[in-house]
Amino acid sequence: MRWTAEERKRITASLNELLANYQVHYQKLRNYHWNVTGGDFFDVHEKLELQYTEAQANIDLIAERIRVFRSRPLSTYAEYLKESTLKEDPTVPESDQMMKNLLADYVTLVDRLCETVDLSLELSDSGTERMAKGFIEQLEKHHWMVSSFTK
């Protein structure tokens, strides 16, 4: 590969932080999916399943991208919680609050992804850039849809 050891270290640090954030977000989606109740149960339950399935696929892509750089993806919850800027939600809020919490996660994830894009552009890492931009598009769509739900 064309990157120096220091460049690989920088990009994998960024990707591992992104991986940690996605893992915390994924678990929050699972928590909400399992525990949502109320009149909008069916709609929310189904949408959360779609989102956690997508997040799970993204997690795998991030981890595999880290391996491209001959580095080790974080793989324990202790590591995820230490590196993540997102926080777990041990509560079971009402569905409207769940959606508000997810909106905040989307903003954080997009911010982190934009930082990853900036770094990938600096390092001429088009693979990471392309992947991150695809995730940004997904999250922007989720933000729009969930924002519409909470109005």
C-alpha positions as CSV (number, residue, x, y, z in Angstrom):
1,M,0.0,0.0,0.0
2,R,1.1,3.5,-0.6
3,W,0.6,4.9,2.9
4,T,3.3,5.3,5.5
5,A,3.0,3.6,8.8
6,E,2.1,7.0,10.4
7,E,-0.6,7.6,7.8
8,R,-2.0,4.1,8.4
9,K,-2.0,4.8,12.1
10,R,-4.0,8.0,11.6
11,I,-6.6,6.6,9.3
12,T,-7.1,3.4,11.4
13,A,-7.5,5.5,14.6
14,S,-10.2,7.5,12.9
15,L,-11.9,4.4,11.6
16,N,-11.7,2.7,15.0
17,E,-13.4,5.7,16.6
18,L,-16.0,5.5,13.9
19,L,-16.4,1.7,14.5
20,A,-16.8,2.4,18.3
21,N,-19.5,5.0,17.6
22,Y,-21.3,2.7,15.2
23,Q,-21.3,-0.2,17.7
24,V,-22.8,2.0,20.5
25,H,-25.4,3.3,18.0
26,Y,-26.1,-0.2,16.8
27,Q,-26.7,-1.4,20.4
28,K,-29.0,1.5,21.1
29,L,-31.0,0.7,18.0
30,R,-31.3,-2.9,19.2
31,N,-32.4,-1.8,22.7
32,Y,-35.0,0.5,21.3
33,H,-36.2,-2.2,18.8
34,W,-36.6,-4.8,21.5
35,N,-38.3,-2.5,24.0
36,V,-40.5,0.0,22.1
37,T,-44.1,0.0,23.2
38,G,-47.2,2.0,22.4
39,G,-49.5,2.8,19.5
40,D,-46.7,3.3,17.1
41,F,-45.0,0.0,18.0
42,F,-45.3,-1.7,14.6
43,D,-43.9,1.3,12.6
44,V,-41.1,2.1,15.0
45,H,-40.2,-1.6,15.6
46,E,-39.9,-2.2,11.8
47,K,-37.9,1.0,11.1
48,L,-35.5,0.3,13.9
49,E,-34.8,-3.2,12.6
50,L,-34.0,-1.7,9.1
51,Q,-31.6,0.8,10.8
52,Y,-29.8,-1.7,13.0
53,T,-29.4,-4.1,10.0
54,E,-27.9,-1.3,8.0
55,A,-25.7,-0.3,10.9
56,Q,-24.5,-3.9,11.3
57,A,-23.5,-4.0,7.7
58,N,-21.6,-0.7,8.1
59,I,-19.8,-2.0,11.1
60,D,-18.5,-4.9,9.1
61,L,-17.4,-2.6,6.3
62,I,-15.5,-0.3,8.7
63,A,-13.8,-3.2,10.4
64,E,-12.8,-4.7,7.0
65,R,-11.5,-1.3,5.9
66,I,-9.3,-1.2,9.1
67,R,-7.9,-4.6,8.1
68,V,-7.0,-3.2,4.6
69,F,-4.5,-1.0,6.5
70,R,-3.1,-4.1,8.3
71,S,-4.5,-2.9,11.6
72,R,-6.7,-4.5,14.2
73,P,-10.3,-3.3,14.5
74,L,-11.6,-2.7,18.0
75,S,-13.6,-5.8,19.0
76,T,-14.7,-5.5,22.7
77,Y,-17.4,-3.5,24.3
78,A,-14.9,-2.1,26.7
79,E,-12.9,-0.7,23.8
80,Y,-16.0,0.6,22.1
81,L,-17.2,2.4,25.2
82,K,-13.8,3.9,25.8
83,E,-13.4,5.2,22.2
84,S,-17.0,6.2,21.4
85,T,-18.2,9.7,21.7
86,L,-21.8,8.4,21.7
87,K,-23.2,7.2,25.0
88,E,-25.2,4.1,25.8
89,D,-28.9,4.5,26.8
90,P,-29.7,2.1,29.6
91,T,-33.2,3.4,29.8
92,V,-36.3,2.6,27.8
93,P,-37.8,6.0,26.8
94,E,-41.1,6.5,25.0
95,S,-40.8,6.2,21.2
96,D,-40.7,10.0,20.7
97,Q,-37.7,10.3,23.0
98,M,-36.1,7.4,21.3
99,M,-36.3,9.2,18.0
100,K,-34.9,12.4,19.5
101,N,-32.0,10.4,21.0
102,L,-31.3,8.8,17.6
103,L,-31.4,12.3,15.9
104,A,-28.5,13.3,18.2
105,D,-26.6,10.1,17.3
106,Y,-27.0,10.8,13.6
107,V,-25.5,14.3,14.0
108,T,-22.6,12.9,16.0
109,L,-22.0,10.1,13.4
110,V,-22.2,12.5,10.5
111,D,-19.7,14.8,12.2
112,R,-17.3,12.0,12.8
113,L,-17.8,10.7,9.2
114,C,-17.0,14.2,7.9
115,E,-13.8,14.2,9.9
116,T,-12.9,10.8,8.4
117,V,-13.7,12.1,4.9
118,D,-11.4,15.1,5.5
119,L,-8.6,12.8,6.7
120,S,-9.1,10.4,3.8
121,L,-8.9,13.3,1.3
122,E,-5.7,14.5,3.0
123,L,-4.2,11.0,2.7
124,S,-5.5,10.3,-0.8
125,D,-7.5,7.4,0.6
126,S,-10.4,7.1,-1.9
127,G,-11.7,3.8,-0.5
128,T,-12.4,5.3,3.0
129,E,-13.7,8.5,1.5
130,R,-16.2,6.7,-0.7
131,M,-17.3,4.4,2.1
132,A,-17.8,7.3,4.6
133,K,-19.7,9.5,2.1
134,G,-22.1,6.6,1.5
135,F,-22.7,6.3,5.2
136,I,-23.3,10.1,5.4
137,E,-26.0,9.8,2.8
138,Q,-27.7,7.0,4.7
139,L,-27.6,9.0,8.0
140,E,-28.9,12.2,6.4
141,K,-31.9,10.3,5.1
142,H,-32.5,8.8,8.5
143,H,-32.2,12.2,10.1
144,W,-34.8,13.6,7.6
145,M,-37.2,10.7,8.2
146,V,-36.9,10.7,12.0
147,S,-37.2,14.5,12.2
148,S,-40.5,14.2,10.3
149,F,-41.6,11.6,12.8
150,T,-40.9,13.8,15.8
151,K,-42.8,16.9,14.6
